[in-house]
Amino acid sequence: MARKKTTAPAPPKCPVCQGSGEVSRTVHVGRKHRAVGQQTGLCLNCLGSGEAPTD
């Protein structure tokens, strides 16, 4: 008799970074805080894992 292998369901994606683990922030420079571009960084909600926090 053959048994079927079941796979665990995929964890839900982080709502902030949509599962990528990175978020973009606008970079401001000068006295008038001009926006000059964007910089990517670690998502603080999921700490870069891309999975939704369990709490």
N, C-alpha and C positions, 0 to 999 in steps of 0.2 A: 504494500500500500504506500503510495507516494504522498508526502506531506507538502502542503503549499507553504511557501515562505512568505511571511507577511513583513512588509516594510513599515517602519515607523513613519507617522505623518510628518511632513516638513514643518519646522517651527515657523510661526508667523514672522513676517518681515517687520523691521523697525519702522514706525510711521514717520519718523523724522528724516531718515536717510534713505528710505525705500529699499533697504537691504544692502546698500553698497558699503556702508561703514564709514563713509566720508560725507562731509557737508561743506558747502562753499560759503565763504564770508567775504563781504566787500571790504577792500582795503582803502582807507582814507588817509590822505596826506595833506600837509600844509595847515596854515592857520584857519583857513575856511573849510577844512575837511573835505577836499575834493575827492570824489570816488575815482580811483585810477585802475581798478581791476578787481579780480577775485582771487582768493587763495583757498585751497582745500585743506581741511583738517579732520581730525578724528571726531567721530560723532560721540558726544558726551552722553547721549541717551542710552546707547547700546555698547559703548566703549569699543567700537570698531568691529564688533562681531557680525552686525547686520541682522541679528535676531531681536525680536521684541523682548523687552525686559519682563520677567515673570511677576514682578510686584505690581 
